[in-house]
Amino acid sequence: MCVSHDSLENHYKVNFMLMQHHKYSLSDLENMIPWERQVYLGLLTQYLKEESERQQKEHARLKSRM
């Protein structure tokens, strides 16, 4: 069900976030192989980090125009 270094509580929290914010279904998540889940979580983490950096740059750019 979950990777050994992943607590059960964290497993459910991540599932909830993936369902609420990223539109995964519970059956999609439950049918993932543990390593597949880790790959998708890694890609999502990378995407969110890049998106945050992009927004910070855009905010700084807009602030510098004032």
C-alpha positions in Angstrom: 0.0 0.0 0.0 2.6 2.6 0.9 6.4 2.8 0.6 8.3 1.8 3.7 9.6 5.4 4.4 6.2 6.9 3.9 3.9 7.0 7.0 0.3 5.9 6.7 -0.8 9.4 7.7 1.3 11.0 5.0 0.0 8.5 2.4 -3.6 9.6 3.1 -2.7 13.3 3.2 -0.9 13.0 -0.2 -3.8 11.0 -1.7 -6.2 13.7 -0.5 -4.1 16.5 -2.0 -3.8 14.7 -5.3 -7.5 14.1 -5.4 -8.6 17.6 -4.3 -6.0 19.8 -6.1 -4.8 17.7 -9.1 -8.0 15.7 -10.0 -6.6 12.2 -9.5 -9.2 9.6 -8.7 -8.8 7.4 -5.7 -8.9 4.3 -7.9 -6.1 5.9 -10.1 -4.0 6.3 -7.0 -4.7 2.9 -5.5 -3.9 1.2 -8.8 -0.4 2.8 -9.0 2.6 0.6 -8.4 4.6 2.2 -5.5 7.5 3.3 -7.7 5.0 4.7 -10.3 3.5 6.8 -7.5 6.9 8.1 -6.5 7.7 9.0 -10.1 4.4 11.0 -10.4 5.0 12.7 -7.0 8.5 13.6 -8.1 7.3 15.1 -11.4 4.5 17.0 -9.6 6.9 18.3 -7.0 9.3 19.5 -9.7 6.4 21.2 -11.6 5.1 23.0 -8.5 8.7 24.2 -7.6 9.2 25.6 -11.2 5.7 27.2 -11.1 6.5 28.8 -7.8 9.8 30.2 -9.1 8.1 31.5 -12.3 5.4 33.3 -10.2 8.1 34.8 -7.9 10.0 36.1 -11.0 6.8 37.5 -12.5 5.9 39.2 -9.1 9.4 40.7 -8.9 9.2 41.9 -12.5 5.9 43.6 -11.9 7.1 45.1 -8.7 10.2 46.5 -10.4 7.9 48.3 -12.9 6.2 50.3 -10.1 
